[in-house]
Amino acid sequence: MRRNGKSLKEQHGVGESGGFMITSSANPRVKQVAQWQAKAGERLRAGVFLAEGFKMYMEAPKEWIREVYVSAGALERAGECRDILEKLEGTGYETVSEEVFRKMSDTQTPQGILCVMERPAHTLEELLEGPSPLLLVLEGLQDPGNLGTIFRTGEGAGVAGIILGGGTVDPCNPKAVRATMGSIYRVPFVSAEDLPGAVDRLRQQGIRTYAAHLEGKRYYDSFSFLGGTAFLIGNEGKGLSGELADRAEEYVKIPMEGQVESLNAAVAASLLMYEVHRQRSGKKMV
């Protein structure tokens, strides 16, 4: 990536922008970013995802960063933060006008910085490394906010990784990435075309599989999750398919009061993951 010729300090010592600025939305790089924002297939073919905002930029592994775009106003604001300046010096960046940045952004109130990131590549074998891994298997989740929340909660609860089946929203969807709040950088994930086959593989490796299911007879806190554990979570409306639910060794039930029949997929996954955390940490929740 071009680094604008001069250092940030030289360009912005008194808050003035310098170097070349992209001012046309017809610029090929601007059009490419806009296409990546809109089309999962294009992102997948290019092996990239997009991350917006200063928090996402500062947490991004430097070796994953392909390109950085900063609006003129955001660059001026960044001049007040040494950490941001130093990272921009290291990664390089392109300056774009405010209008162009709005064309590139997926948010209504953009912060003014966008990164093109290398899409991480993991294998199921990597997720199975280590003693007693905690895994999530997701089938048909459609809401990117739900998926991003699951990634973030998964990091907090200590998951080893997430396995995504066909029909599940792309974890590199811009809204999903934003909802992870950086956890996408740290939670490994794999996509499985044959999700039932992947669950069979987990069982062969000694991972016990549990389906969050309305037909469960025992509450989730009556099980021991001290060994390798995988939770199967289904579509927000339809739940798990019969084929995948049949692969589970146990159905687990979440207590429900009132007229509630089921919980949001991210909420259900969070409850299950944190029960594992509670058991393995030996701490009682108060």
PyMOL commands that set and color helices and strands:
alter all, ss='L'
color gray80, all
select helices_A, chain A and resi 8-12+28-38+40-46+54-59+62-64+72-78+82-91+98-104+124-127+144-157+174-180+183-185+195-204+220-222+242-245+265-281
alter helices_A, ss='H'
color red, helices_A
select strands_A, chain A and resi 21-22+48-52+65-71+94-96+113-118+134-138+161-165+189-192+208-212+218-219+229-233+250-253
alter strands_A, ss='S'
color yellow, strands_A
deselect
rebuild
show_as cartoon
